[in-house]
Amino acid sequence: ESVADSQLFKLLVKREMPTIIKDATSVGYLKGDPLVSGHHHIRFYVEAPIVDDQGQFLGTVAIFDRTSRGDFKLSDCDALLECAADMATIIQDALRQPSMAQRSTTVGSDDVISIAPS
């Protein structure tokens, strides 16, 4: 299996609240996931929805770690929710530009965009 087969990247639940997985090894359907059981050893995963001004779901922003976070709680998601709101603004602004609006039609629902420091 490849990383593209990961159930973590397929969670993309269209909901208003963040999804928090404190220890992926304790979640039955994730035990055999390539990101959990493979060399990545993902244990902790949290994602927040990216929603535009009209309430349309645009995607998610997620963080993950190789260490489980049993003490992580919803109130710890404030920075992630703020990041998701910022991403919604960036995406909406980009989609208002004619050249970007044309290219956005090629992005599928299974695409993963990763932004990380170099």
VOGULO-886358 format. One record per atom (N, C-alpha, C, O): residue number from 1; residue in three letters; atom name; x, y, z. Coordinates in steps of 0.05 Angstrom, whole numbers, plus 32768, in hexadecimal, padded with zeros to 4 digits. Layout:
  resi  resn  name     u     v     w
   NUM   ALA    CA     X     Y     Z
...
This chain:
  resi  resn  name     u     v     w
     1   GLU     N  8011  7FE8  8000
     1   GLU    CA  8000  8000  8000
     1   GLU     C  8011  8019  8000
     1   GLU     O  8028  8019  800A
     2   SER     N  8007  802E  7FF5
     2   SER    CA  8016  8047  7FF4
     2   SER     C  8008  805C  8006
     2   SER     O  7FF3  8058  8011
     3   VAL     N  8016  8072  800A
     3   VAL    CA  800B  8088  801A
     3   VAL     C  7FF1  8092  800E
     3   VAL     O  7FDF  809A  801D
     4   ALA     N  7FEE  8090  7FF4
     4   ALA    CA  7FD5  8099  7FE7
     4   ALA     C  7FBD  8087  7FEF
     4   ALA     O  7FA6  808F  7FED
     5   ASP     N  7FC3  806F  7FF9
     5   ASP    CA  7FAE  805D  8002
     5   ASP     C  7FA6  8063  801F
     5   ASP     O  7F93  8055  802A
     6   SER     N  7FB2  8075  802C
     6   SER    CA  7FAD  807B  8048
     6   SER     C  7F91  8083  804E
     6   SER     O  7F86  8094  8040
     7   GLN     N  7F85  8078  8062
     7   GLN    CA  7F6A  8080  806B
     7   GLN     C  7F6B  809C  8078
     7   GLN     O  7F57  80AA  8079
     8   LEU     N  7F82  80A3  8084
     8   LEU    CA  7F85  80BD  8090
     8   LEU     C  7F7F  80D3  807C
     8   LEU     O  7F71  80E7  8082
     9   PHE     N  7F8A  80D1  8064
     9   PHE    CA  7F86  80E5  8050
     9   PHE     C  7F6A  80E4  8043
     9   PHE     O  7F63  80F6  8034
    10   LYS     N  7F5C  80CF  8049
    10   LYS    CA  7F41  80CD  803E
    10   LYS     C  7F2B  80D5  8053
    10   LYS     O  7F14  80D3  804D
    11   LEU     N  7F34  80DD  806B
    11   LEU    CA  7F21  80E5  807F
    11   LEU     C  7F10  80FD  8076
    11   LEU     O  7EF7  80FC  8078
    12   LEU     N  7F1D  8112  806D
    12   LEU    CA  7F10  812A  8062
    12   LEU     C  7EF2  812B  8068
    12   LEU     O  7EE1  812F  8056
    13   VAL     N  7EEB  8129  8081
    13   VAL    CA  7ED0  812A  8089
    13   VAL     C  7EC5  8147  8087
    13   VAL     O  7ED1  8159  8092
    14   LYS     N  7EAF  814A  8079
    14   LYS    CA  7EA4  8165  8076
    14   LYS     C  7E94  816C  808F
    14   LYS     O  7E7C  8168  8090
    15   ARG     N  7EA2  8176  80A3
    15   ARG    CA  7E96  817D  80BC
    15   ARG     C  7EA3  8197  80C6
    15   ARG     O  7EB8  819F  80BD
    16   GLU     N  7E95  81A4  80D8
    16   GLU    CA  7E9F  81BE  80E2
    16   GLU     C  7EB5  81BB  80F7
    16   GLU     O  7EC5  81CD  80FA
    17   MET     N  7EB6  81A5  8105
    17   MET    CA  7EC9  81A1  811A
    17   MET     C  7EE2  8192  8110
    17   MET     O  7EE0  8183  80FD
    18   PRO     N  7EF8  8196  811E
    18   PRO    CA  7F10  8186  8117
    18   PRO     C  7F0C  8169  811C
    18   PRO     O  7EFC  8161  812D
    19   THR     N  7F1B  8158  810E
    19   THR    CA  7F1D  813C  8113
    19   THR     C  7F37  8137  8122
    19   THR     O  7F4C  813F  8119
    20   ILE     N  7F35  812A  8139
    20   ILE    CA  7F4C  8125  814A
    20   ILE     C  7F50  8107  814D
    20   ILE     O  7F3D  80F9  8156
    21   ILE     N  7F67  80FD  8146
    21   ILE    CA  7F6E  80E1  814C
    21   ILE     C  7F87  80E2  815D
    21   ILE     O  7F9D  80E8  8154
    22   LYS     N  7F83  80DC  8177
    22   LYS    CA  7F99  80DE  818A
    22   LYS     C  7FAE  80C9  8188
    22   LYS     O  7FC6  80CD  818C
    23   ASP     N  7FA5  80B1  8180
    23   ASP    CA  7FB7  809A  817C
    23   ASP     C  7FAC  8088  8166
    23   ASP     O  7F99  8079  816B
    24   ALA     N  7FB7  808B  814E
    24   ALA    CA  7FAC  807C  8137
    24   ALA     C  7FAE  805E  813A
    24   ALA     O  7F9E  804F  812E
    25   THR     N  7FC0  8054  814B
    25   THR    CA  7FC2  8037  814F
    25   THR     C  7FAA  802C  815F
    25   THR     O  7FA5  8014  8160
    26   SER     N  7F9B  803E  816C
    26   SER    CA  7F84  8035  817B
    26   SER     C  7F6A  8037  816B
    26   SER     O  7F54  8031  8176
    27   VAL     N  7F6C  8040  8152
    27   VAL    CA  7F54  8042  8141
    27   VAL     C  7F54  802A  812E
    27   VAL     O  7F66  8028  811D
    28   GLY     N  7F41  8018  8131
    28   GLY    CA  7F40  7FFF  8122
    28   GLY     C  7F46  8001  8105
    28   GLY     O  7F58  7FF3  80FB
    29   TYR     N  7F38  8012  80F6
    29   TYR    CA  7F3B  8014  80D9
    29   TYR     C  7F56  8020  80D1
    29   TYR     O  7F5D  8020  80B9
    30   LEU     N  7F65  802C  80E3
    30   LEU    CA  7F7E  8038  80DD
    30   LEU     C  7F96  8027  80E3
    30   LEU     O  7FAD  802D  80DB
    31   LYS     N  7F92  8011  80F2
    31   LYS    CA  7FA9  8000  80FB
    31   LYS     C  7FBA  7FF6  80E4
    31   LYS     O  7FD2  7FF4  80E6
    32   GLY     N  7FAE  7FEF  80CD
    32   GLY    CA  7FBC  7FE5  80B6
    32   GLY     C  7FC3  7FFB  80A2
    32   GLY     O  7FCD  7FF5  808C
    33   ASP     N  7FBC  8014  80A8
    33   ASP    CA  7FC1  802A  8096
    33   ASP     C  7FDF  802D  8091
    33   ASP     O  7FEF  802B  80A3
    34   PRO     N  7FE7  8032  8078
    34   PRO    CA  8004  8035  8072
    34   PRO     C  8012  804C  8081
    34   PRO     O  802A  804A  8086
    35   LEU     N  8003  8061  8087
    35   LEU    CA  8010  8076  8096
    35   LEU     C  8013  8070  80B4
    35   LEU     O  8023  807C  80C2
    36   VAL     N  8003  805D  80BE
    36   VAL    CA  8003  8055  80DA
    36   VAL     C  8016  803D  80DE
    36   VAL     O  8027  803D  80EF
    37   SER     N  8012  8028  80CE
    37   SER    CA  8022  8010  80D1
    37   SER     C  803C  8010  80C1
    37   SER     O  804E  8000  80C6
    38   GLY     N  803E  8022  80AD
    38   GLY    CA  8056  8023  809C
    38   GLY     C  806C  8034  80A9
    38   GLY     O  806B  8039  80C1
    39   HIS     N  8080  803B  8099
    39   HIS    CA  8097  8048  80A4
    39   HIS     C  8092  8065  80AE
    39   HIS     O  80A3  8070  80BB
    40   HIS     N  807A  8070  80A8
    40   HIS    CA  8074  808B  80B2
    40   HIS     C  806C  808B  80D0
    40   HIS     O  8071  809E  80DE
    41   HIS     N  8060  8075  80D9
    41   HIS    CA  8059  8071  80F5
    41   HIS     C  8048  8088  8100
    41   HIS     O  804C  8092  8117
    42   ILE     N  8034  8092  80F1
    42   ILE    CA  8023  80A7  80FA
    42   ILE     C  8012  809D  8111
    42   ILE     O  8005  8088  8110
    43   ARG     N  8012  80AD  8127
    43   ARG    CA  8001  80A6  813E
    43   ARG     C  7FEC  80BB  8143
    43   ARG     O  7FD5  80B4  8148
    44   PHE     N  7FF3  80D4  8142
    44   PHE    CA  7FE1  80EA  8147
    44   PHE     C  7FD9  80F8  812D
    44   PHE     O  7FEA  80FC  811C
    45   TYR     N  7FC0  80FE  812A
    45   TYR    CA  7FB6  810C  8112
    45   TYR     C  7F9F  811E  8119
    45   TYR     O  7F8D  8115  8128
    46   VAL     N  7F9F  8136  8110
    46   VAL    CA  7F89  8148  8114
    46   VAL     C  7F85  8159  80FA
    46   VAL     O  7F99  8162  80EE
    47   GLU     N  7F6C  815D  80F2
    47   GLU    CA  7F67  816D  80DB
    47   GLU     C  7F50  8180  80E1
    47   GLU     O  7F3E  817A  80F1
    48   ALA     N  7F51  8197  80D4
    48   ALA    CA  7F3C  81AB  80D7
    48   ALA     C  7F31  81B2  80BB
    48   ALA     O  7F41  81B3  80A8
    49   PRO     N  7F18  81B7  80B9
    49   PRO    CA  7F0C  81BD  809F
    49   PRO     C  7F13  81D8  8095
    49   PRO     O  7F16  81EB  80A5
    50   ILE     N  7F17  81DA  807B
    50   ILE    CA  7F1A  81F4  806E
    50   ILE     C  7F00  81FA  8060
    50   ILE     O  7EF7  81EC  804E
    51   VAL     N  7EF2  820F  806A
    51   VAL    CA  7ED7  8215  8060
    51   VAL     C  7ED7  8232  8057
    51   VAL     O  7EE1  8244  8064
    52   ASP     N  7ECA  8237  8040
    52   ASP    CA  7EC9  8252  8035
    52   ASP     C  7EB3  8263  8043
    52   ASP     O  7EA5  8259  8054
    53   ASP     N  7EB1  827C  803A
    53   ASP    CA  7E9E  828F  8046
    53   ASP     C  7E81  8286  8043
    53   ASP     O  7E70  828E  8053
    54   GLN     N  7E7B  8275  802F
    54   GLN    CA  7E60  826C  802B
    54   GLN     C  7E5B  8250  8038
    54   GLN     O  7E46  8245  8034
    55   GLY     N  7E6E  8247  8047
    55   GLY    CA  7E6B  822D  8055
    55   GLY     C  7E73  8215  8044
    55   GLY     O  7E6E  81FE  804C
    56   GLN     N  7E7E  821A  802C
    56   GLN    CA  7E86  8204  801A
    56   GLN     C  7EA0  81F7  8024
    56   GLN     O  7EB3  8205  802A
    57   PHE     N  7EA0  81DD  8026
    57   PHE    CA  7EB8  81CE  802F
    57   PHE     C  7ECD  81CE  8018
    57   PHE     O  7EC7  81C7  8002
    58   LEU     N  7EE5  81D8  801F
    58   LEU    CA  7EFB  81D9  800B
    58   LEU     C  7F10  81C4  800F
    58   LEU     O  7F1F  81BD  7FFC
    59   GLY     N  7F12  81B9  8027
    59   GLY    CA  7F26  81A5  802D
    59   GLY     C  7F2D  81A6  804A
    59   GLY     O  7F1C  81AF  805B
    60   THR     N  7F44  819D  8051
    60   THR    CA  7F4D  819D  806D
    60   THR     C  7F6A  81A5  806F
    60   THR     O  7F79  81A3  805C
    61   VAL     N  7F72  81AD  8087
    61   VAL    CA  7F8E  81B1  808E
    61   VAL     C  7F93  819E  80A5
    61   VAL     O  7F83  819C  80B8
    62   ALA     N  7FA9  818F  80A3
    62   ALA    CA  7FAE  817A  80B7
    62   ALA     C  7FCA  817B  80C2
    62   ALA     O  7FDD  8185  80B5
    63   ILE     N  7FCD  8171  80DA
    63   ILE    CA  7FE7  816D  80E6
    63   ILE     C  7FE9  8150  80F0
    63   ILE     O  7FD4  8144  80F7
    64   PHE     N  8000  8145  80F0
    64   PHE    CA  8003  812A  80FA
    64   PHE     C  801F  8127  8106
    64   PHE     O  8031  8136  8101
    65   ASP     N  8022  8112  8117
    65   ASP    CA  803B  810E  8125
    65   ASP     C  803F  80F0  8129
    65   ASP     O  802C  80E0  8128
    66   ARG     N  8058  80E8  812F
    66   ARG    CA  805E  80CC  8135
    66   ARG     C  8059  80C6  8152
    66   ARG     O  805C  80AF  815B
    67   THR     N  8052  80DA  8162
    67   THR    CA  804D  80D6  817E
    67   THR     C  802F  80DA  8183
    67   THR     O  8023  80ED  817A
    68   SER     N  8023  80C7  8192
    68   SER    CA  8006  80CA  8199
    68   SER     C  8003  80E1  81AC
    68   SER     O  8016  80E9  81BA
    69   ARG     N  7FEC  80ED  81AD
    69   ARG    CA  7FE6  8104  81BD
    69   ARG     C  7FCC  80FF  81CD
    69   ARG     O  7FB7  810B  81C7
    70   GLY     N  7FCE  80EE  81E1
    70   GLY    CA  7FB7  80E7  81F1
    70   GLY     C  7FAA  80FF  81FF
    70   GLY     O  7F92  80FE  8205
    71   ASP     N  7FB9  8114  8205
    71   ASP    CA  7FAE  812A  8213
    71   ASP     C  7FA4  8141  8201
    71   ASP     O  7F9C  8156  820A
    72   PHE     N  7FA5  813D  81E6
    72   PHE    CA  7F9D  8151  81D3
    72   PHE     C  7F7E  8154  81D5
    72   PHE     O  7F70  8140  81D6
    73   LYS     N  7F75  816D  81D5
    73   LYS    CA  7F58  8172  81D6
    73   LYS     C  7F4F  8186  81C2
    73   LYS     O  7F60  8193  81B5
    74   LEU     N  7F35  8189  81BF
    74   LEU    CA  7F2A  819B  81AB
    74   LEU     C  7F34  81B8  81AE
    74   LEU     O  7F3A  81C5  819A
    75   SER     N  7F37  81C1  81C6
    75   SER    CA  7F41  81DC  81CB
    75   SER     C  7F5E  81E0  81C1
    75   SER     O  7F66  81F7  81BD
    76   ASP     N  7F6C  81CA  81BD
    76   ASP    CA  7F87  81CC  81B2
    76   ASP     C  7F87  81D1  8194
    76   ASP     O  7F9D  81D5  8188
    77   CYS     N  7F70  81D1  8188
    77   CYS    CA  7F6E  81D4  816A
    77   CYS     C  7F6C  81F1  8162
    77   CYS     O  7F69  81F6  814A
    78   ASP     N  7F6D  8204  8174
    78   ASP    CA  7F68  8220  816D
    78   ASP     C  7F7B  8229  8157
    78   ASP     O  7F72  8236  8144
    79   ALA     N  7F95  8224  8159
    79   ALA    CA  7FA8  822D  8144
    79   ALA     C  7FA2  821F  812A
    79   ALA     O  7FA5  822B  8114
    80   LEU     N  7F9B  8205  812A
    80   LEU    CA  7F95  81F7  8112
    80   LEU     C  7F7C  8202  8104
    80   LEU     O  7F7B  8205  80EC
    81   LEU     N  7F67  8209  8114
    81   LEU    CA  7F4F  8215  8109
    81   LEU     C  7F55  8231  80FD
    81   LEU     O  7F4A  8238  80E9
    82   GLU     N  7F67  8240  810A
    82   GLU    CA  7F6F  8259  80FF
    82   GLU     C  7F7E  8256  80E5
    82   GLU     O  7F79  8265  80D2
    83   CYS     N  7F8F  8242  80E4
    83   CYS    CA  7F9D  823C  80CB
    83   CYS     C  7F89  8234  80B5
    83   CYS     O  7F8C  823D  809E
    84   ALA     N  7F75  8224  80BB
    84   ALA    CA  7F61  821C  80A8
    84   ALA     C  7F51  8234  809E
    84   ALA     O  7F4B  8236  8086
    85   ALA     N  7F4B  8247  80AF
    85   ALA    CA  7F3D  825F  80A7
    85   ALA     C  7F4F  8270  8095
    85   ALA     O  7F45  827B  8081
    86   ASP     N  7F68  8272  809B
    86   ASP    CA  7F7B  8280  808A
    86   ASP     C  7F7D  8273  806E
    86   ASP     O  7F7E  8280  805A
    87   MET     N  7F7E  8258  806E
    87   MET    CA  7F80  824A  8055
    87   MET     C  7F67  824E  8044
    87   MET     O  7F68  8251  802C
    88   ALA     N  7F4F  8250  8051
    88   ALA    CA  7F37  8255  8043
    88   ALA     C  7F38  8270  8035
    88   ALA     O  7F30  8273  801E
    89   THR     N  7F43  8284  8043
    89   THR    CA  7F46  829F  8037
    89   THR     C  7F59  829E  801F
    89   THR     O  7F53  82AA  800A
    90   ILE     N  7F70  8290  8023
    90   ILE    CA  7F83  828E  800D
    90   ILE     C  7F77  8280  7FF5
    90   ILE     O  7F7B  828A  7FDE
    91   ILE     N  7F69  826B  7FF9
    91   ILE    CA  7F5D  825C  7FE3
    91   ILE     C  7F48  826C  7FD5
    91   ILE     O  7F47  826E  7FBC
    92   GLN     N  7F37  827A  7FE5
    92   GLN    CA  7F22  828A  7FD9
    92   GLN     C  7F2E  82A1  7FC8
    92   GLN     O  7F25  82A7  7FB2
    93   ASP     N  7F43  82AE  7FD3
    93   ASP    CA  7F50  82C3  7FC4
    93   ASP     C  7F5C  82B9  7FAA
    93   ASP     O  7F5A  82C6  7F95
    94   ALA     N  7F69  82A2  7FAC
    94   ALA    CA  7F75  8296  7F94
    94   ALA     C  7F60  828E  7F7F
    94   ALA     O  7F65  8292  7F67
    95   LEU     N  7F4A  8284  7F88
    95   LEU    CA  7F35  827C  7F75
    95   LEU     C  7F27  8294  7F68
    95   LEU     O  7F1B  8291  7F53
    96   ARG     N  7F2A  82AB  7F74
    96   ARG    CA  7F1E  82C3  7F68
    96   ARG     C  7F2F  82CD  7F50
    96   ARG     O  7F26  82DE  7F41
    97   GLN     N  7F48  82C3  7F4E
    97   GLN    CA  7F5A  82CA  7F38
    97   GLN     C  7F53  82B8  7F21
    97   GLN     O  7F53  829F  7F24
    98   PRO     N  7F4D  82C3  7F09
    98   PRO    CA  7F44  82B3  7EF2
    98   PRO     C  7F57  829C  7EEB
    98   PRO     O  7F4D  8286  7EE5
    99   SER     N  7F71  82A0  7EEC
    99   SER    CA  7F84  828B  7EE5
    99   SER     C  7F82  8274  7EF8
    99   SER     O  7F85  825C  7EF1
   100   MET     N  7F7E  8279  7F12
   100   MET    CA  7F7D  8264  7F26
   100   MET     C  7F62  8256  7F25
   100   MET     O  7F61  823E  7F29
   101   ALA     N  7F4D  8264  7F1F
   101   ALA    CA  7F32  8258  7F1E
   101   ALA     C  7F32  8242  7F08
   101   ALA     O  7F25  822E  7F0C
   102   GLN     N  7F3F  8247  7EF2
   102   GLN    CA  7F40  8233  7EDD
   102   GLN     C  7F4F  821A  7EE6
   102   GLN     O  7F46  8204  7EE1
   103   ARG     N  7F66  821E  7EF3
   103   ARG    CA  7F76  8208  7EFC
   103   ARG     C  7F69  81F8  7F12
   103   ARG     O  7F6F  81E0  7F15
   104   SER     N  7F59  8205  7F22
   104   SER    CA  7F4D  81F7  7F39
   104   SER     C  7F3B  81E0  7F31
   104   SER     O  7F36  81CE  7F40
   105   THR     N  7F31  81E0  7F18
   105   THR    CA  7F1F  81CB  7F0F
   105   THR     C  7F2E  81B1  7F0C
   105   THR     O  7F21  819C  7F09
   106   THR     N  7F49  81B1  7F0B
   106   THR    CA  7F58  8199  7F08
   106   THR     C  7F5F  818B  7F22
   106   THR     O  7F6A  8176  7F23
   107   VAL     N  7F58  8198  7F38
   107   VAL    CA  7F5E  818D  7F53
   107   VAL     C  7F48  817B  7F5B
   107   VAL     O  7F31  8183  7F5C
   108   GLY     N  7F4F  8162  7F60
   108   GLY    CA  7F3B  814E  7F68
   108   GLY     C  7F37  814D  7F86
   108   GLY     O  7F48  8158  7F95
   109   SER     N  7F23  813F  7F8F
   109   SER    CA  7F1D  813E  7FAC
   109   SER     C  7F31  812C  7FBB
   109   SER     O  7F32  812E  7FD3
   110   ASP     N  7F41  811C  7FAD
   110   ASP    CA  7F54  810B  7FBA
   110   ASP     C  7F70  8117  7FBA
   110   ASP     O  7F83  810A  7FC4
   111   ASP     N  7F73  812F  7FB0
   111   ASP    CA  7F8D  813C  7FAF
   111   ASP     C  7F95  8146  7FCB
   111   ASP     O  7F84  814F  7FDA
   112   VAL     N  7FAF  8144  7FD1
   112   VAL    CA  7FBA  814D  7FEA
   112   VAL     C  7FCE  8163  7FE4
   112   VAL     O  7FE1  815E  7FD5
   113   ILE     N  7FCA  817A  7FF0
   113   ILE    CA  7FDD  818F  7FED
   113   ILE     C  7FEC  8192  8007
   113   ILE     O  7FDF  8197  801C
   114   SER     N  8005  8190  8006
   114   SER    CA  8016  8191  801E
   114   SER     C  8026  81AB  801E
   114   SER     O  8034  81B1  800B
   115   ILE     N  8024  81B9  8034
   115   ILE    CA  8034  81D2  8038
   115   ILE     C  8045  81CD  8051
   115   ILE     O  803B  81CA  8067
   116   ALA     N  805F  81CE  804D
   116   ALA    CA  8071  81C9  8063
   116   ALA     C  808A  81DA  805F
   116   ALA     O  8092  81E0  8049
   117   PRO     N  8097  81E1  8076
   117   PRO    CA  80B0  81F1  8073
   117   PRO     C  80C6  81E0  8067
   117   PRO     O  80C7  81C8  806A
   118   SER     N  80D7  81EE  8058
   118   SER    CA  80EC  81DF  804A
   118   SER     C  8105  81DD  805C
   118   SER     O  8119  81D1  8054
